[in-house]
Amino acid sequence: MNIETLETIIIRSMQEGVVIIECNGVVSALNPAACRILGLHPASIKGLPVQKLCDHDDNNGDFVSIFNDLINDGKVTAHREIQFIRHDGQLIELYVSSAALDIQECVQGMESYVVVFRDITAFKNLEKAKLKAVDHLSHELKTPLSILRACFTALMDLCVMDQKAMKIVARGERNVDRLLSTQIAVEQILYPAKSQPQEIPIASTMNNLVEQIISGGRKRHISTQTEFDYTDVVHFDPVLLEIILNILIKNAFENTPDNGLVVVRFSQIDSGRFEISVKDYGVGIPLMDFEFIFKGFHHTQNTDEYSTKKPFDFNAGGKGLELLQLKNLCALNGFLIDFDSERCGFIPQSTDHCPGDISLCPHVKTVEDCYNSGWSIFRVIFTNVVE
C-alpha cells in the first residue's frame, strides 16, 4: 500500500467533513462525512467552484466567506463556529478550520486548500438547553434573594446594639449579595446588551477606564501598561468598552501573581478592523482547559481556591461566568474573540500551585524569569468600528 492510498483511506474514514480544493477554487474531492454533513452527493459538486457547496442559500454567507478568504487571500480559519443551511433546508451548526498550501504558481489539478468541519448541532442544542435551565433557575432565585436581602437589612437595623448579632447578620448579607451578583451575571449572559455606538476618543477613554478598573485591585502589587498604535476617534459603545475591559483586566489580575505585569493594548489591524488585547504575565492556562474557557461554570483552578476570594485577588475566579458573558456580547455585536496562553513550566498542572507573589517563587530569581515562564492574552476584534 503506497502513502497516497493510505492518506485517501484515512481521509475517507474521518468523521469530520473534509473538502479538498484545487488552487483555482474547484472542488477536487469530498470525503463521505462531508457529503453526509452537508447533505450532498460528491458527483453533484466535484469539479465545480467550491462556493457551490453553500451558495444555494443567502444565509450561508459565513461559509462562503471562509472559502473566499482562503482562495482569494490565503487567509486560513481556525476553529470558527458557523451556521449552515443544507440543500434540504435543515439548519446545522459547524465547527470549521482550513489550511492553505503556499504556492507560487497555480497549476491545473494542484490540490492547494483543505477545509475541515465538524457537525456540532447536537452539542449546541445541549448548550442551549443548559442555558434555558439556568435561565429558569435565575428567575426562580431572583425574588427570594431580593426578599432575603431586605430581611437582612431590616435585621441589621434591629441589631445595632448587639455586635455579635450584627456580625452574623453582616455575614449572611454578604453571602446573599454574592448570590444576587451571580443571578445578575446569569441574566447578563442570557440577555446581553446590544451595542449603541458613538464617537469616542479611544486613547483617553481607554486610559480613564483602565485607571478606574485597576483601582479595584490597588491592594495587589501588579504593574499595568496601556499601549496604543491608534489614538484617533472610533465609533463604538463606551458602555460595552467598559464591560470588555473590566472582564479582561480583572481576569488578568486574578491569574497574575504580585509583582507581575498586565499590558492593555489597542491596535489597528487594517483599515477596517481594530483589536483590544489584554496580556498578563501570569500562570497561564493548561491546555486541557482551552476548550472550556468561554463555556461558563468552568475555572482553571481547584474549586476550593475560589471559595473565599474577592475580585482581583490572585486565583479568584467566581463561577467562570464573565468570559461566557463576554463571548455572548461579542457574538451579539459581531465581534471576534480569541485567546492564547502558555502555562508556566514550573506549575504545568492545574493542581500545581503558584505562591501568588513572584518574590516567593523558588523557581525564579527575577521578575523577568517569571514573565518568560507563563502568560495569557485575550483579544477582542472589532470590524468597521470607525465611522
N, C-alpha and C positions, 0 to 999 in steps of 0.2 A: 504494500500500500504506500503510495507516494504522499508527500506532505500536502500537496494541493487537495487530494482526495480526502485526507484526514481533516483538513480545515473545513471542507464542504460538509462533511458528516457532522462535525461539531456545531457549525452554524445552523444546520437543518434541525439539530436536536435541541437547540436552545429554546427555553420557554419565553425568553424575551424576543420581541419582534426585531428583525434586522433587515434594513434596506441598504443595498449596495448600489452606488450611483457612479456613473462614468463622469469623466471630467467635463463633458459637455452638458451635464444635467439630466441625462437619460437614465432611467432605471435599468440596472444591469441584472439584479436578482433580488428576490424577497424570500425569506425563509417561511416555512409553514406557519410559524407563530405570528408573523407579521400579517399574513393573509387572514388568519383567524381573528386577530385582534381588530383589524381594520375592516373586516367583512369583505375581502376582495378575493378574486381569483388571479393567480400570477399571470395567466395568459392575457388578462384584460388590461394589464398595466405595464408589463415588461416591454422595454423598448420605447416607452413614451416618456415625456418630460415628467420629472418626479412630482411636480406640482399637481399632476393629475390624480395623485393619491388622495388629495384633500380639497381640491378647488371646486368640488360639487356643491359645497355649502359655504355661504359667505361667512358663517360663524367659525370657520376653521382657519381664520387668519393667523392665529398663533403658530399653527403647524406649518403653514405656508411660509411664514417669516423665518422659521428655523431653516428651511431648505434654501430660501433666498439668501439669508446671511451666510450660509455655508458655501454655496456655489458662487455667488457674486462677490463676496467679500472675504471668504476664507475664515469667517468667524464661527467658532465652534460653540456648542451649547453644552452646559454641564448641569445635569440633574434638575431640569426645568419641569414643573408641573403644568399641564395644559389640559383643556377640554377639547374633545374631538367628536364630531357628529359623523357617524358612519353612513354609508350609502343607503342603509335600511332605515335611517332616521334615528337610531339609538344614540344617546349621548353617553360617552365614556370618558374616564379620566386617564391621562397618560403621564408617565414619568420618562422624560426624553433626554438623551445625550447624543452628541455627534462628534465625529472626528474627521480630519481632512489630511490628505497626503500632500505635502509641499512639493509642487511640481513647477517646472519652468515652462513647459510647453505641453499643451493638450493634444493627445493623440487618440484618434477614434478607438474606442474599445478599452481605454485605460480606466480602470476602476479606481476612483480617487477619493470618494466620500462614503462614510458609513454613518447611518443613523440607527440608534438602538433605543427601543422604548418598551415599557412595561405597562400592562393594564393594572391600574391601582383603583379601579372603580369600587370594588368591594371594600377596600381599606378606607377610601374616602367616605363611603356610606357609613361605615362603622364609626369613623371620626365624627361625622355629622350627628349620628345617634348619641354619641358620648356628649357632645356639646348640647344637644337637646335635653339630655338628662341633667346636665349641670345647670342649664337654664332653669329647669323646673325646680331644682334644689335651691337655686339662688332666690327665686321668688318665694319659696316656702320659708326661707330663713329671714327674708327682709323684714317682715312685720314683727315677728317675735324678738329679733335682735334690737329693733328700734325701741320696742317696749321695755326690754331689759335695760337698755341704755338709759331710758328715762327713769326707770326704777332705781338704778344705781346713783343717778344724780340726786334724786329725792332722798335716798338713804344717806348720802354724803352730807346733805343739809341737816339731817337728824342726828348725825354723829359728831357734831362739831366739838363737843367736849370730851369725847372718848377717842383717844389717839389710837388705841388698839383696833377699835371698830373701824376707824377711818382708814387704817392701813389695809384691812381686809376688804372693805368696800372699794378702795382705790385699785387693789389688785384685780378684783372682779371687773371693774370698769375698764381697766387696760385690756383685759382679755376679750371683753365684748367689743371694744374698739378694733382689736385685731381681726375678729370675725367679721365685723362690719366692713373693714377695709378690704378683706378678701371677697366679700359679697359684691362690693363696688367694682373691684378689679374684674370679677367674672362678668358683670354687666358691661363693662367697657370692652371686654374681649368679644362678647356676643353681639354687641351693638356699637361698633367703632364709629367715631365721628368722621363725617365727610369733610374733606379739606375745603376751606374758604380762603383762597389765596388773596394776597395783597402785596403791593410793592414794599420790600423791606431792605434796608442796608445790611447785607449779610454779615460783614465783619463786626460792626458794633453790636448788632442784635445777638450774634452768637457769643461774643465776648461777655456781654451782660448776662446772658442766660447761663453760661458756664460758671461765671462767678457766683451767681445765685444758687446754682445746683450744688457746687462743691462746698458751699457754706454748710450744707448738711453733713459733710464729712470732715469738718475742721479738726475734730479730735484725732483724726488719722494723720499720720505723717507721710503724705503722698504728694509728690510734685506733679503739677498739671501744666501742660503746654498746649497752647492753641495756635494752630498754624493755618495759613491761607495761601492759596495760589490764585485766588479770585476774590476780589473785595468789593465788586460793584453791587448795584441793586438787583435783587431777584424777585420774582413773582411767586410768593409762597405764603402758606398759612403759618403765622408766628406761634399760634397755639399748638399746632401739630409739630412744629420745630421744637418747641419746649418739651413736648411729650417724648419725642425721639431722643433728644439729648439727655433728658432725665433718666430714661430707661438705660441707655447705653453707658452713661457715665457712672451711674450707681452700680450697674453690673460690673464695670471695670474696677471700681473701688473695692467691691466685695470679693474680687478674685486677685487682688494685688496686696502683697504684704507691706507693712510700714517701711518707709524709706524707698518705696517703689516709684514708678513713673507711669502716668497716663497721658496720652497725646490725643487731642481732639483736632481734626483736620477737615477743612472744606476745600474741595478740589474741583476743577473743571476738567471733565473727561474729554469732551469735544464741544462743538458749537451749541449743541442742544442738551447735553447731559452733565449733571453735577453729582458730586458724591460727598456725603458726610461719613467720616470714619472715626472710630474711637478705638485706639490701640492701647492695651495695658501690657506691661512687662511683668505679668504675674505668673500664677501657677500653670496656666494653660488648661486645655480641655482634653481629657483622654479620648482616644479615637472611638472607643465603644459608646461614647455619649454624643458623637457628632450628629447622628441621625435624629436624636430626640430633642435637640436644643430648642427648637421652635414648636414643640408639640404640647407643652404645658404640663403642669404637675410632674415635672422632672427637674432634678438638680444633680449636679455633678459631685456632690459630697454626700457623706452619710447623713441620713435624716437627723440623727441626734445632734449633729453640729449646727443645725439650723434652729433648734428649738428655742433658744434664749437670745438669739442675736437681734440687733437693731439694724435698720437700714444703714448702709455704708460700712458696717462692721466687716472685718475680714471673715470670709466664709458665710456671711449672711446671704440668704437667697430666697427666703419666703417659700412660696408654693410653686415656683417655676412658672408663674403666670405672665410676667411682664414681657418676656420675649415673645410669647404667643400673642399677647396684645399688640406688640409692635408688628409682628408678621401680618396680623389681620388688618391693621391700619394701612400697611404698605400695599397689601393686596387690594383693598377697597379703593385706594387712591392711585393705583397704577405704578407704584414704586417697586424697585427690586431690592431685596435684602439678602445678604450672604455673610459668611464669616470664614475665617481661617484661624488655626491655632496650632501651637506646638507645646506639648506638655513638658513641664520641667523634667529634665532627665534624672534628677535626684529623687523625684517622687512620681514615678511613672504610673502608678495605680491610683484609682480614686480612693482607695483605703489608706494610702500613704498620707503623711501629714507634713504641712509646711508650718513652721513655728509662728508665722504671721508677722515676722519682723526680720528684715534682711540681716540685721546685725546679730541676730540669734541663730542664723543658719550655720550649721557646722560644715557645710559643703562649699561655701564661697568665702572669698577674702574681701571682695569689693562689691559695690552695688552693680558695677558693670558685669561682674561674673553672673549675678542674678539675672540681669537684663538679657543676657545671652543664653540663659538656660530655659526660658519659657516665655510665652506671650500669647495674646489673642487679639484679633482685630475683627470688628463688626462694621459692615458697610451698608449704607442705605443710598441707593442711586435714584436720582430724580430725572425724569425726562421732560424736556420742554418747560422748565420752571422759569425761564426768562421770558418776559412778555415781548 
